[in-house]
Amino acid sequence: MAIKHEPISARSWLFAPGDSEKKMGKALASPADIVLIDLEDAVAPESKQLARGMVHDFIAANAEGRARLWVRINPFDGPYTLGDLAAVMPAKPGGIMLPKVYGRADVEKLDHCLSALEVANGIEEGSTPVIVLITETAEAMFHTGDYKGAPRVVALTWGAEDLADSIGASSNRNADGSYSFTYELARSLTVLGAATAGVTAIETISADFKDLEALRRRAEGVRRDGFGGMLAIHPAQIEVINQAFTPTEAEIADAREVVAIFAANPGVGAIGYKGAMLDRPYLSRAQRLLKLVGGA
């Protein structure tokens, strides 16, 4: 049963390993908009079975915060995916992150699995939203624009480490520490793919959780590029990310003015404003910003 999911408005997505009750608790206590409990990279193969039970119990014990508690399951190219879903879905997580996809077919496969488990566990069919990591395999890079209308998808994000492994690269960085071309391409294709699909683009992690100034610059930059939020690996990053992706009072005031000017001049395609000419794309951006802040 298809349910229309709106693009998610969530600035910060904080990973927490699913085999650490302490770290899951710290993540939940943080101001992160979404807590991403990880059953994939953060959990060793020999610990996955134990972690599944811990994740189920943690979500069940924090039912009042369930909407914030999402789970990154293991990808379909390994043996753990169905076991992950069977273990965590009875606890009714807020959403699922699907990593290491090869294309839209993986999302559709996940939709079928979730539908069966929702029905089996008294959850409204189609109600569990999904964020997809769309650049972690070389093949997936050729399908970043294919997610329009994909079931359950509310956000797309990207990753650089698995992509480097997929293509056999020894590094994904330039000498100055910036991402090299292929990985900047992955970032660009993610924001373009999200725009095509009408969902939210989420920036990948910043591994250096101690350099908060660099994090701030990067978060502000990708927000200007069209991203709506960012993944995080440490609670110390959350305040910076939340602030960077929250429109300022000045931005809100400017957006109100732009909307008001166009409303006062119906049918006009371009309007002079503060020494510049504004056309309809400026109005669209202003309306989108005001919608983000609840029509403030």
ABEGO torsion letter per residue (X at the ends): XBBBBBBBBBABBBBBBAABAAAAAAAAABABABBBBBABAABBAAAAAAAAAAAAAAAAAAAAAAAABBBBBBBAABAAAAAAAAAAAAAGBABBBBBGBAEAAAAAAAAAAAAAAAAAAGBBBGABBBBBBAAABAAAAAAAAAABGBBGBABBBBBAAAAAAAAGBABABBAAGBBBAAAAAAAAAAAAAAAAAGBBBBBBBBABAABAAAAAAAAAAAAAAGBABBBBABAAAAAAAAAAABBBAAAAAAAAAAAAAAAABBGBABBBBGGBBBBAAAAAAAAAAAAAAGGX
